[in-house]
Amino acid sequence: MITISSVAQSSNPDYNPELAQELGADDYGMKWYVLVMLKTGENTTADAETQAELFSGHMAAIRKLSDEGLMVLAGPLEPNERTFRGIFVFDVQTIDEARELLKEDPAVREGLLSAELFRWYGSAALAKYIDVHRQIEKVSFSLLSFAHHQTVL
């Protein structure tokens, strides 16, 4: 007795080859990114003024990398027992490329935040998220709103 199994695949009638190519999508509409898990860093000596300055630079780095299309997702996490503080998703192929981008973030560079990096396979459409977000944000997410958000959590 021979058993033959197959996986059914079907063509997507909505497939847009130009958009898929623009976004770097594979046949499944996916691509590789680097996921960064930000954690509380080892630098606990920074005073409040220095911390505010470094986190202001952190927000500026997020905006810059986002504007350049290199960061497709970023956001804080609620307080948790594992000291995870937030996530980034970089639109780069390698962990080494992502490490270079993290050097632009003063909060990471100065040790207020540490980073764990992983290759992650996700939708190539993620690159469109930032454009849509900018159309729906009523108030820009600045350091002030970040500080407020952290105290609310």
N, C-alpha and C positions, 0 to 999 in steps of 0.2 A: 504494500500500500504506500503510495507516494502522496504526501501532503504538500500542496503548493500554496503559499500565502503571498500576498502582495499588499502593498500600501497604495491606496487609491490617491492619486493626485489629480487635481483639476485645474484648469486655467482660470485665472481671475478675469472676468469680463471688464473690471474697472482698472486693470493694470495700466499704468502710465509709464512707458519705458523712459521717457525723457526725465521725469521726476525721479524715477529709480536711479538713473545714472547720475543726476545732479546730487542726490543724497548719498551715493556710494552704496546702494542697497544690493544685496545678493539676490538670488532667485526667490528667497523667502521674505524679502523686504527687510532683512536684518543686516547688521554689521557689528564689528567689534569696537568697543570703547574701553576706557579705563575708568573704573569705579574707585573713588577715594572715600574711605571712611575716616572722618576727622575725629580725633579724640582729644581729651584734655592733655596738654603737653606737660613736660617736666619743669618748665619755667614758671615757678610760683612766686618769684621774687619781684616781678614787675608791679610797680605801684599803680593806683587807679588811673592816673593821668597817662602813664605809659601804655597801660592796657587799652585805654580808649583810643590812643593814637594808633596802636598796632591793629586794633579791630577796624578802625576807620580805613587803614591801608588794606586790610583784608577785604572789606566791602568794595574798595576801589579796584582791587585785583580781580575780584569776581566780575565786576562790571566790564573791565577791560577785556578779560579773556572771553566773556560772553559776547561782547561787541565784535571780537575777532573770530567768533564762531568756533573757538577751541573748547569752551565750556558750554555744554548743552543742558546741564541741570545742576542746581545748587540749592541747598536749603538746610536750616537747622533742625535738629531733633530735640524732642522734649527731654528733660533731665532723666537719666537712667543709671542703673547700677554699673554699667560697663564703661562709663565715662565717654560714650560716643556723643559727639557734639553736632555733627552735620555730615552731609554728603556732597560730593562733587561727582559729575560724570564728564570726563574729558573726551572730546572727539579726536582721539589720537590712537595709534595702533599699538604702541608699546608702553610699558611701565616706565622705561627710561625717559621717554618723551614727557610723560606726565610728571615725573620727578623734576624735570627741568622747568615745567610750568609752575610747579609749586614753589620754586625759588622766588617767584614774583609776589608771593603772599607773605607779608611781613609777620603775620601771626604764626605762620608755620615756620618761617625762617628763624624767628626768635624763640621758638619753643613753647609759645602759649598753646599752640595746637600741634599735635603729631598726626601723622597720616599713615594709613594702611592702604595699599594699592592692590587692585585686582583687575584682570582682564574680564570684561563683561560683554555678553552677546545680547544686543537689544534691537529694538526697532530703529531702522534708519530714519524714520519720521521724527524721532526725538529732536532732531536739529530744528524742526519747525516749532517746537514748544516755546522757545524764547520769543519768537515773533508774535505768536498768539498771546503769550503772557503780557507782553508790552501793550497789547491792545485792550486788555481787560484790567490791568492794574490802575486803580484810581489814584493811589498815592505810591510814589517810588519807594522801594524798600531800602532805606538808608540805614546808617549806623544807629541813628536815634530810634527808628522803628524796630531795628534788630534788638537793641537794648530793652525796649518796651516788651517786645515779643518774649524775650528770655525771662523777664520778671513775671509775665503773665503765666508762663509755663511753670 
